[in-house]
Amino acid sequence: MRHSGRRVTQAGFTIVEIALACFVFPIIIYGLSQAYTAVSNSYSMARQLNEIYSVLSACPEIDRALVYDSVSSTTNCFPNNTFQAEGGSSTLITYHPTLTVTNTSSLGSTDPLKSVPDSKVIDISVGFLHTTAPPLELRMLITRNGIGQQ
């Protein structure tokens, strides 16, 4: 468009550019929010795995101090099963490990530890909170002469 011999340019966006922006911008925001949610969930799960691993790691230390004859399924991994929630929260998260103690003579015939005489197998299981993921497990063999992990 010419006006008095000068070229006049119009500033602003066309309706097509605005419509395109209105379509693309929400897609970008949705993608970013999904990425943030995925990273947040992964971090939360990794932290929970780390806490549960700490619980499982503490169990053998406590059980090593026990007399062989006193190890039973009622033995537990306390007091090392409570953790402070992250983010400065005062909430405590508590895991309740399950211990199952079985004499090796009572194990199934296909269990490789059945042939170890005068021993017990300690199976420790800690489940996840608020999820259907399978529990983490630790299996230990305790004998009158020492302890081993599997």
N, C-alpha and C positions, 0 to 999 in steps of 0.2 A: 504494500500500500504506500502510495506517495502522497505527501502533503506538502505543498509549496516547494517542491523540488527536493525535499528531504525524505529520507527513508525512515519510517517509524517502525520500531520493533515492539512487539507486545511481550510483556513479561508474564510468567505464570505457567501453570501446567495445563495441558489439554485434558479433556474429559477421559480420554483413553489412558493417559498416564496415571491419572487419579484412580481410575477403575482397576488398572493393573496393580498399583501400589496397595489398594484395598484388598486385593486378592493375594498378593505375594507376602505382605507383611504378617498377616496372621499365621501363614504357613511357617515362616521363619520363627516366630515367637513360639508356636507349638513345638517345633523341632528343638528349640533351646530348652523349653520347659521339660520335654521328655528326656533330653540328655542330662539335665540337672537332676531329675528324679532318679534316673538310672545310676548316676554317680553317687548320689546320696544313699540309695539302697545298697549299693555295693560296699560303700564305706561302712554302713551300719552292720552289714553281714560280716565284713572282715573284722570289725571290732568285736562283735559277738563271738566269732570263731577264736579270736585271740584270748578273750576272757575264758571261754570254755576250755581252751587248750591249757590255760593257766590252772584251771581246776583239775584237769586230768593230770597235769604234771605234778601237782601237789600231792595227789593221792599216793603215788608210790613212795614219796618221801615219808609220809605219815605211816604207811604200811610197813616200811622198812624198820621202823622203830617198834613194831608189834612183835610179840612172841608168836612163833609159828602156831602154837596150839590155840591162841586166842583170836586168830583171824577168822571172821565169820561174815555172813551176809549183812549183819547189822552194823559192821564197821563202816564208817563213812569218812568223807574227805573234809570234814569240818576242821578248823574254822575257815579254811581258805576258799570259800565258795560265794562270798558276797563282794560285789564291786560297786563303786560309785558310778552312777550314770554320767555320761559325758556332757559337756556344755555347761559346766558349773552348776548342774542340778544337784540337789541334795537327795535325790531319789537313789535308793539302793536296789541293785538287781541281784537276786539270789538264785543260784542254780542248785538243784538237788540231785547230785550224782547217785546212781544206783549201783551198788556193789553186789555181785553174785559170786559166792565162793563155792567151788566144787572140788572134791577130792579127785585126783587124777584117775583113781580106780573106778570112779562113777561116770567117767566121760564115755561118750559113744566110741564104738570100735574104730571109726574112721578118723577120730581126732588124733593128730600126731603127738599130743602130749600124754595120751593114755598110758604109754609105755614108761613114763617117768615115775619111778616108785617113790612112795612116801612124800608126795607133793600135793599142792593145792593150786588150782587155777582161779585167779581173781579177775573177773570181767567187770570193768567199770564203764558205765554208760552215762553220758550227759546229753540231754535233749536240748534243742533250741527253744527259746521262748517265742511265742507268737508266730510259729511257722510249722509247716508240715515236713520240713527237711529231716532226713534220718539223723539219729543221734550220733555223736562222736563216741568212739569206743576205744578202750585200751585193755589189752589182755596181758596179765602178768602170771608168771609161774613162780610160786614161792615154795621153797624146799626148806628142810631143816638146816641146810648149809648155805642158803643164799636166795637171791631173787633174780629173775630175768624178765625181760619185756618182749612182747611180740607185737 
